[in-house]
C-alpha cells in the first residue's frame, strides 16, 4: 500500500508542471518503471548531503530538482519515471568557475551530465564531468564507454553565459578506456589502457593548441 501511495504521488506531481520547469516527459500508455523508486530513494539521501554546500540555491521536492538562477528566478528539472526510456536527475555540485550547476542524468542505458547556466537557465548536455584548466579558462569532458557507445574528448569554453566547443577528438573507446589531464592551458595529455588488461600498453598522445587557436593531436 505504501508503494502504491508513493507511485500515485509521483504521478500527481508530474501532471502539474509549474512555470520554469524543464520536462519532456509524457506518460502516454507507458507504465511507471518499477526500478525508479528503488533507485531514487537510495540516491536522494546522498544527494541531500551535497545540498549542504549550496542550501540556499538547491532543493528537491520528490521528483523535482529546483535550482535558483540569477535575478531570483528558478528552473526545475523533473524526473520521468515512465517506461524503459525514463530518466532521473541528481544534483552533483555548483561550479563556481563556470557559474553553472552540474547535474547527473541517468537512465537504464544512458548517463550524461546536464549543465544548467545560472545567468540564463540554459541547459547543456555533456558526457563527462567538467575538468578545468588551472586558470579556469576552459574545460574538457570525456565520454568513453561501450554502452552507450561514446568515444570523444571535447574541449569546451565559455562565451559569456554560452557554452562553446573548441575542439573534439575521437578516442579508441571500443577497445580501450581513456583518461586525460591538463598539463597547460594549451596542452592535454591523454592516456588509454586496453579494456581486456593483459599488461599491454594502450595509446598515449597529446593535444596541443596552436597560436592560431586550432587544436592538434600528436603521438601514437
Secondary structure, 3 states (H helix, E strand, C coil): CHHHHHHHHHHHHHHCCCCCEECCCCCCCCCECCHHHHHHHHHHHHHHHHHHHHCCCEEEECCEEEEECHHHCEEEEECECECCCCEEEEEEEEECCCCEEEEEEEECCCEEEEEEECCCCCEEEECCCCEECCCCCEEEEEEEECCCCEEEEEEEEEECCEEEEEEEEECCCCCEEEEEEEEECCEEEEEEEECCCCCCCCCEEEEEECCCCCEEEEEC
